[in-house]
């Protein structure tokens, strides 16, 4: 095939991709295109209702926070949608709650109650 035909085919392919948005769908759930919100709450002992300070709270592996002395936490940059919020602390079983995160809003959670390890 002559080189000018290959050049024409390559140029046509590039123009076609450009006219199609570069191959991206524009779907907001497409990887790399994400909206975020936040989650706030408290972690407490399930038996005593006392706050658990220094507990690790996370959504997945990349969104994490540590609770303050009153068990309070705020997670930012949480992807929108229903997310599992996990909490763990030394001497306690892991606990979790689901949060419905909305774009540019901070979602308040009920208490995440952790049971002491027996």
C-alpha positions, 0 to 999 in steps of 0.5 A, spaced: 500 500 500 503 506 498 505 511 503 500 516 502 494 511 503 497 509 509 498 517 511 490 518 509 488 512 513 492 514 519 489 522 519 482 519 518 482 515 524 485 521 528 480 526 525 474 520 527 477 520 534 477 527 535 470 528 532 468 522 537 470 526 543 477 523 543 474 516 545 471 518 551 464 518 553 463 524 557 459 519 562 460 522 569 462 515 572 467 514 567 474 513 570 478 519 571 471 523 571 469 523 578 465 528 583 466 528 590 463 530 597 464 529 604 462 525 610 462 526 618 461 523 624 463 520 630 466 513 632 464 510 639 464 504 644 458 500 643 458 498 650 459 504 653 458 510 648 464 513 650 468 516 644 474 512 641 480 517 639 485 515 634 481 510 630 482 510 623 476 511 619 476 510 611 472 509 605 476 504 600 484 505 601 485 512 599 480 516 603 482 516 610 482 520 617 483 519 624 478 521 629 479 526 634 479 525 642 471 526 642 471 520 636 469 525 631 472 525 624 471 528 617 473 525 610 473 529 604 474 527 597 469 522 598 466 519 591 459 521 590 454 515 591 453 510 596 460 508 600 462 504 605 465 507 611 469 503 615 472 504 622 477 500 626 481 501 633 486 497 637 482 493 641 476 493 637 472 489 632 472 493 625 465 497 624 462 500 618 456 504 616 453 506 609 453 513 607 450 516 601 455 521 598 452 527 594 456 532 590 459 538 594 455 536 600 458 533 607 454 527 609 453 526 616 453 519 619 450 516 625 455 513 630 459 508 628 459 503 634 465 499 635 465 492 639 471 491 644 474 484 642 473 479 648 
